Amino acid sequence: MSVIYLLISISIVVALVFFIAFIFAVKTGQYDDDYTPSVRMLFDDEIKKVPQKEIQTIEEKQI
């Protein structure tokens, strides 16, 4: 029976450590960026232009 009390007390201590780490992360700004992920999908990726010389060498390598 004393083992159960020991395990419960250890689990409460571990839970408190994780809770304190979470509070510390929130207070230091870990989760502040709410805007960027919502608009990231609105920006198109830039199309990279490959110079004509590189296109020819790529085609030659494929043959």
C-alpha positions as CSV (number, residue, x, y, z in Angstrom):
1,M,0.0,0.0,0.0
2,S,2.9,2.4,0.7
3,V,4.1,1.8,-2.9
4,I,0.9,3.3,-4.2
5,Y,1.4,6.5,-2.1
6,L,4.9,6.7,-3.4
7,L,3.9,6.4,-7.0
8,I,1.1,8.9,-6.7
9,S,3.4,11.4,-5.0
10,I,6.1,10.9,-7.7
11,S,3.5,11.3,-10.5
12,I,2.2,14.5,-8.9
13,V,5.7,15.9,-8.7
14,V,6.4,15.0,-12.4
15,A,3.1,16.6,-13.4
16,L,3.9,19.8,-11.5
17,V,7.3,20.0,-13.2
18,F,5.7,19.7,-16.7
19,F,3.1,22.3,-15.7
20,I,5.8,24.7,-14.6
21,A,7.7,24.1,-17.8
22,F,4.5,24.8,-19.8
23,I,3.8,28.0,-17.9
24,F,7.5,29.1,-18.4
25,A,7.2,28.5,-22.2
26,V,4.0,30.5,-22.4
27,K,5.4,33.4,-20.5
28,T,8.6,33.5,-22.6
29,G,6.6,33.8,-25.8
30,Q,6.8,30.3,-27.2
31,Y,3.3,30.3,-28.5
32,D,2.9,33.9,-29.6
33,D,2.9,33.5,-33.3
34,D,-0.7,33.0,-34.2
35,Y,-0.8,35.2,-37.4
36,T,1.9,33.7,-39.6
37,P,0.5,30.1,-40.0
38,S,-2.9,31.5,-41.0
39,V,-1.6,33.6,-43.9
40,R,1.2,31.4,-45.0
41,M,-1.0,29.5,-47.4
42,L,-2.0,32.7,-49.1
43,F,1.5,33.4,-50.4
44,D,2.4,31.7,-53.6
45,D,5.8,30.1,-54.0
46,E,8.1,32.0,-56.3
47,I,8.8,30.3,-59.6
48,K,12.5,29.9,-60.1
49,K,13.6,30.7,-63.6
50,V,16.2,28.3,-64.9
51,P,18.6,29.8,-67.5
52,Q,18.5,28.4,-71.0
53,K,22.0,27.1,-70.7
54,E,21.1,24.9,-67.7
55,I,18.0,23.6,-69.4
56,Q,20.1,22.4,-72.4
57,T,22.6,20.7,-70.1
58,I,19.8,19.0,-68.2
59,E,18.3,17.7,-71.4
60,E,21.6,16.5,-72.6
61,K,22.1,14.6,-69.4
62,Q,18.7,12.9,-69.8
63,I,19.6,11.6,-73.2
